[in-house]
Amino acid sequence: MDQTFIQIFLYLAGAFFVDGLLISLFRRLKLADFLAHITTGMILGFLLVHLEPVIGKESLNLFIKNKVVHYLAYLGLMLFMMQLGFNFDRSFLTIKNQKSLFLQAGFLILFSVLFLGSLGYFHLFEKNMARNYLFITAFLGVNIGAVLYRNFPVSGSLKKSFTKLLQIAILLDVLSIFLFSLFQLYAHYKSYNMSNILIEPLCGLILFVSILLSFMPDKIDRISRFLYTVTGEYALLLKLGIFFMFLYAGIKVGVSILLMGFWAGMLFRYLAGSTQFEAKQKFFPIASYLYILPFVEVGRFLSMEWQTPPIFWSTLSFLLLSLVGIALLFSIFQIINKENGLIFGLGVFPRGELTVLILWLIKETSSPAIGFPVTILLTGIVAVMVTSLLGTLLGKLLFLHPAETKSSLIS
C-alpha cells in the first residue's frame, strides 16, 4: 500500500497521543489549549529530526512533504473557523453604548498600528508595506478568552468590564480575518489569468448569493422547508451539496480560508435549522479532534525551521515591548474613560490562536514577491506563546482573589 497513506496513521497516532497528555497538564495549569497543541507539534518535529538516522532521510522527506497531512491541517483550520462562525452572534455586539464600544476598539487599533507599524516599517521589513500590513493584521487581535474570561473568577461588579473587553476582542478578531482576506484577494488577482471565462464568474455569483442569504436567515429557513417538502429526509444531502458548493466557490475566487470557514459556520447554522438541531450539536464536538492539526503544524514548523540569528532576540524583545506599550497606553486611555485600567490593560496584552494561524498562513500562502522572513514568523509565534504565558501568570497573581481589591490600584 502507498507509504504516503500509511504515514497518515502514524502522524495522527503521534499527534493525538502526545496532545492528549499535554492538554490535561495545560488545562490544570490554566494555560490556553493552543499552547498544548503547538508544543505537541514541536515534540513531533524534534523527534522527526532526530530520528532521521533510524528511519532514513528518504522516509523523513516523504513524511515531511506528505500532502494529505497538509490537507488535514487545512481541514482542521476550516472546521475551527466554522465553529467560531457557528457560535458568532451579531446581537452580542448590539449594546446601548455601541458608539463607546467602537470608539474603544478604534483607539486600540490606532495604538496597535502606531507601535507595531513603526516596529515593522522602520526595523523589521525595510519599509516594505505589504509585509508590514500582514504583520499588523496578524497581531491585531487579542486573546482575552484563553487568559482571563474563562480561567479566573470574575465578581459581579466587574462583569461589565470583562464583557466589554470580550466584545472588543471579537471585533478585532473579525477585523483581522477580513483584513487578511482582503490581502489574499489582492495577491490572488494581482497576477491572475482567468483560465475559464465561465467558471470564475459563476463561482463569484454563487458566493455572492450565499453571503447575501446569510444575512437573511428567514429566507434560508423557507428554502430548507421547501427542500423537505420535495425530498423529505434526503433534503440534508441537498443542503450539504449547497454548503460544499459555497466553500468551493469562495476558495476558487481567492477568498481566505479563514473568512470562508467563519462564514461557512454561519451558513451551516442556518442551513441545519431546527430540524437537525441534534445533529449540529454533535457535529462540532466530533470535528474538534481535527482542530489541533493546524496548531500541530505550527509547532512542527517552529521546531524544524528553528533558527536564532542575532536578530531573533532583539526582534522578540522589540515585539514584546511593543505589545506592552499597546497594553499600557490602552490602560491609560481606559482610566481616562473611567473604566478599569488594570483589566483592560492585561486583557489586550496576550495574543492567541488567530495570530498564530495567520502567521502560519502567511508562511503557507505568501508569494515569493512578498518574501516574508522566516525569522519574523518564528519570532511572532514565540511572542504569542510568551504573551499567553505571561497573561496567565499575571492573571493568577492579580485575579485569584476578588478583583475589586486590585482595581483600586489602577482605576
C-alpha positions in Angstrom: 0.0 0.0 0.0 1.1 3.6 -0.7 3.5 4.7 2.1 2.1 8.3 2.0 -1.3 6.9 3.0 0.2 4.6 5.8 2.1 7.5 7.3 -1.1 9.4 8.0 -2.0 7.0 10.8 1.5 7.3 12.3 1.1 11.1 12.2 -2.4 11.1 13.8 -1.3 8.5 16.4 1.6 10.6 17.5 -0.3 13.9 17.4 -3.3 12.6 19.4 -1.2 10.6 21.9 1.2 13.5 22.8 -1.6 16.1 22.7 -3.8 14.0 25.0 -1.0 14.0 27.6 -0.2 17.7 27.3 -3.7 19.1 27.1 -4.6 17.6 30.5 -1.5 19.2 32.0 -2.0 22.6 30.4 -5.6 22.8 31.5 -4.7 22.1 35.1 -2.2 24.9 34.8 -5.0 27.1 33.3 -2.9 27.6 30.1 -4.5 28.1 26.7 -5.3 24.9 24.8 -3.5 26.1 21.6 -0.2 26.2 23.6 -0.5 22.4 24.2 -1.2 21.8 20.5 1.8 23.8 19.4 4.0 22.1 21.9 2.8 18.8 20.5 4.0 19.8 17.1 7.3 20.9 18.5 7.8 17.5 20.1 6.9 15.7 16.8 9.2 17.9 14.8 12.0 17.3 17.2 11.5 13.6 17.1 11.4 13.6 13.3 14.7 15.5 13.0 16.5 13.2 15.5 15.0 10.0 14.1 16.5 10.6 10.6 19.4 8.1 11.2 16.8 5.4 12.2 14.1 5.9 9.5 16.3 7.2 6.8 16.4 10.6 5.0 14.1 9.4 2.2 11.4 8.3 4.6 11.7 11.5 6.6 11.3 13.7 3.5 8.4 11.6 2.4 6.7 12.2 5.8 7.5 16.0 5.9 6.2 16.6 2.4 3.1 14.4 2.9 0.3 16.3 1.1 -2.5 14.5 2.9 -1.1 15.7 6.3 -1.0 19.2 4.9 -4.7 19.0 3.7 -5.8 17.5 7.1 -4.3 20.6 8.8 -6.3 22.9 6.4 -9.4 20.9 7.1 -8.9 21.3 10.8 -8.4 25.0 10.3 -11.6 25.2 8.3 -13.6 23.4 11.0 -12.0 25.5 13.7 -13.2 28.7 11.9 -16.6 27.2 11.2 -17.2 26.7 14.9 -16.3 30.4 15.5 -18.8 31.4 12.8 -21.4 29.0 14.0 -21.3 30.5 17.5 -21.0 34.1 16.4 -24.0 36.2 17.4 -24.2 39.7 15.9 -26.6 40.7 18.7 -23.7 40.3 21.2 -22.2 43.5 19.7 -25.5 45.4 19.8 -25.4 47.2 23.1 -26.7 50.6 24.4 -23.3 52.3 24.3 -22.3 50.9 20.9 -20.5 54.1 19.9 -18.4 53.8 23.1 -17.5 50.2 22.2 -16.4 51.1 18.6 -14.5 54.1 20.0 -12.5 52.0 22.4 -11.9 49.3 19.7 -10.8 52.1 17.4 -8.3 53.5 19.8 -6.8 50.0 20.4 -6.4 49.6 16.6 -4.8 53.0 16.5 -2.3 52.1 19.2 -1.6 48.8 17.5 -0.9 50.5 14.2 1.3 53.0 15.9 3.5 50.6 17.8 3.5 47.5 15.5 3.5 49.6 12.3 6.6 51.6 13.5 8.4 48.4 14.5 7.7 46.7 11.2 8.2 49.6 8.9 11.4 51.0 10.4 13.1 47.9 11.9 11.8 44.6 10.5 10.8 44.9 6.9 12.9 47.7 5.4 9.8 49.9 4.7 8.0 47.1 2.8 4.3 48.0 3.1 2.9 44.6 2.2 4.9 42.7 4.9 4.0 45.4 7.4 0.3 45.2 6.6 0.4 41.4 7.2 2.4 41.9 10.4 -0.1 44.3 11.9 -3.0 42.2 10.7 -1.7 39.1 12.5 -1.1 40.9 15.8 -4.3 43.0 15.7 -6.5 40.5 17.6 -6.3 39.8 21.4 -6.9 36.6 23.3 -9.0 37.5 26.3 -10.9 34.2 26.2 -7.9 32.0 26.9 -6.4 34.1 29.6 -8.9 35.9 31.8 -12.6 35.4 31.0 -12.6 31.6 31.3 -9.8 30.9 33.7 -10.3 33.3 36.6 -13.2 34.2 38.9 -15.0 37.4 38.0 -17.0 39.3 40.5 -20.4 40.7 39.6 -19.3 44.3 39.7 -16.6 43.6 37.1 -18.6 41.5 34.7 -19.5 44.6 32.7 -15.8 45.4 32.1 -15.0 41.8 31.1 -18.0 41.6 28.8 -16.9 44.9 27.0 -13.3 43.5 26.8 -14.6 40.3 25.2 -16.7 42.4 22.7 -13.6 44.4 21.7 -11.7 41.1 21.3 -14.4 39.8 19.0 -14.5 43.0 16.9 -10.7 42.8 16.4 -10.7 39.1 15.5 -13.4 39.7 12.9 -11.4 42.7 11.6 -8.2 40.6 11.4 -10.0 37.9 9.4 -11.3 40.4 6.9 -8.0 42.3 6.5 -6.1 39.1 5.9 -8.7 38.0 3.4 -8.6 41.3 1.6 -4.8 40.9 1.1 -5.2 37.4 -0.1 -7.8 38.5 -2.7 -5.4 41.3 -3.8 -2.5 38.8 -4.1 -4.7 36.3 -5.9 -5.9 38.7 -8.6 -2.7 40.7 -8.9 -1.1 38.0 -11.2 -4.2 36.1 -12.1 -5.1 34.9 -15.6 -8.6 33.7 -15.9 -8.5 30.2 -17.2 -12.2 29.7 -17.7 -14.4 32.6 -18.6 -17.5 30.8 -17.3 -16.3 29.1 -14.0 -14.9 32.1 -12.2 -17.8 34.5 -12.7 -20.2 31.6 -11.8 -18.3 30.9 -8.6 -18.4 34.6 -7.8 -22.2 34.7 -8.3 -22.7 31.6 -6.1 -20.5 33.2 -3.4 -22.4 36.5 -3.6 -25.9 34.8 -3.3 -24.7 32.6 -0.4 -23.3 35.6 1.5 -26.5 37.6 0.8 -28.7 34.8 2.1 -26.6 34.5 5.3 -28.0 37.9 6.3 -31.5 36.6 5.7 -32.0 33.5 7.8 -35.7 33.6 7.3 -35.2 33.1 3.6 -32.8 30.1 4.2 -35.4 28.6 6.5 -38.1 28.8 3.8 -35.7 27.2 1.3 -35.0 24.5 3.8 -38.7 23.8 4.4 -39.3 23.6 0.6 -36.5 21.1 0.2 -38.0 18.9 2.9 -41.4 19.1 1.2 -39.9 18.0 -2.1 -37.3 15.4 -1.0 -38.1 14.5 2.6 -35.2 13.3 4.8 -32.8 13.4 1.8 -33.0 17.2 1.9 -30.0 17.0 4.2 -27.9 15.7 1.3 -29.1 18.6 -0.9 -28.2 21.1 1.8 -24.7 19.5 2.1 -24.3 20.0 -1.6 -25.2 23.7 -1.3 -22.8 24.0 1.6 -19.8 22.4 -0.2 -20.6 24.4 -3.4 -20.3 27.6 -1.3 -16.9 26.5 0.0 -15.7 25.6 -3.5 -16.9 28.9 -5.0 -15.3 31.0 -2.2 -11.9 29.3 -2.3 -11.9 29.2 -6.1 -12.3 33.0 -6.4 -9.4 33.5 -3.8 -11.2 34.2 -0.5 -9.1 33.3 2.5 -9.8 30.0 4.2 -10.2 32.0 7.5 -13.1 34.0 6.1 -14.6 31.1 4.3 -14.5 28.9 7.4 -16.1 31.7 9.5 -18.8 32.4 7.0 -19.4 28.7 6.4 -20.1 28.3 10.1 -22.8 30.9 10.0 -24.3 29.4 6.8 -24.1 25.9 8.4 -26.2 27.1 11.4 -28.9 28.5 9.2 -28.9 25.5 6.8 -29.2 23.0 9.6 -32.1 24.8 11.2 -34.2 23.4 14.0 -34.8 20.1 12.0 -31.2 19.0 12.5 -30.7 20.5 15.9 -29.3 17.4 17.5 -27.0 16.7 14.5 -25.5 20.1 14.5 -24.9 20.0 18.3 -23.0 16.8 17.9 -21.0 17.8 14.8 -18.5 20.2 16.4 -17.6 18.1 19.4 -16.7 15.3 16.9 -14.9 17.7 14.5 -12.9 19.3 17.3 -10.4 16.4 17.2 -9.2 18.0 13.9 -8.8 21.5 15.4 -5.4 20.6 16.9 -3.8 19.7 13.5 -3.1 23.3 12.2 -1.5 24.1 15.5 0.5 20.9 15.4 1.8 22.0 12.0 2.7 25.4 13.5 4.7 23.5 16.2 6.4 21.4 13.6 7.3 24.5 11.6 8.7 26.1 14.8 10.7 23.1 15.7 12.1 22.1 12.3 12.8 25.6 11.0 14.2 26.9 14.3 17.0 29.4 13.9 18.3 32.0 16.3 20.4 34.5 14.5 21.4 37.7 16.4 18.3 39.5 15.1 16.0 36.9 16.8 16.4 38.1 20.4 16.3 41.8 19.5 13.2 41.3 17.4 11.5 39.3 20.1 12.4 42.0 22.7 11.1 44.8 20.5 7.9 42.9 19.7 7.1 42.2 23.3 7.9 45.8 24.3 5.5 47.0 21.5 2.7 44.8 22.9 3.4 46.0 26.4 3.3 49.6 25.1 0.0 49.0 23.4 -1.4 47.5 26.7 -0.1 50.4 28.8 -1.4 53.1 26.5 -4.8 51.4 26.2 -4.9 51.0 30.0 -4.3 54.8 30.5 -6.9 55.5 27.8 -9.5 53.4 29.7 -8.7 55.1 33.0 -9.3 58.5 31.3 -12.5 56.9 30.0 -13.5 56.0 33.6 -13.0 52.2 33.0 -11.0 49.7 35.0 -7.5 50.2 33.6 -6.0 47.0 35.1 -8.5 44.7 33.4 -8.3 46.3 30.0 -4.5 46.6 30.1 -4.0 43.0 31.0 -6.8 41.8 28.7 -5.3 43.3 25.5 -1.7 42.1 26.1 -1.9 38.4 25.2 -2.2 37.2 21.6 -3.6 33.8 20.7 -5.0 31.3 18.2 -5.9 33.7 15.4 -2.4 35.4 15.4 -0.7 32.0 15.2 -3.0 30.8 12.4 -2.4 34.0 10.3 1.3 33.7 10.8 1.2 30.1 9.6 -1.0 31.0 6.6 1.5 33.8 5.7 4.1 31.1 5.6 1.9 28.7 3.6 0.5 31.2 1.0 3.0 34.1 0.8 4.2 34.7 -2.7 7.9 35.0 -3.4 7.4 38.7 -4.2 6.4 39.3 -0.6 9.1 37.2 0.9 8.0 37.3 4.5 11.1 36.4 6.5 11.0 33.1 8.2 12.8 34.5 11.3 10.0 37.0 11.8 7.4 34.3 11.6 9.2 32.2 14.1 9.7 35.2 16.4 6.0 36.1 16.1 4.9 32.6 17.1 7.2 32.6 20.1 6.0 36.1 21.1 2.4 34.8 21.0 3.3 31.9 23.3 5.2 34.2 25.7 2.3 36.7 25.9 -0.2 34.0 26.6 2.0 32.5 29.4 2.7 36.0 30.9 -1.0 36.8 30.7 -1.9 33.7 32.6 0.7 34.3 35.2 -0.3 37.9 35.8 -3.9 36.8 35.8 -3.2 34.3 38.6 -1.4 36.9 40.6 -4.0 39.6 40.2 -7.3 37.8 39.9 -7.2 34.7 42.1 -8.6 36.9 44.8 -11.6 39.2 44.3 -10.7 41.7 41.6 -12.2 44.7 43.4 -9.2 44.6 45.8 -6.9 45.1 42.9 -8.9 47.6 40.9 -8.2 50.4 43.3 -4.6 50.2 42.3 -5.1 51.4 38.8 -8.7 52.7 38.4 
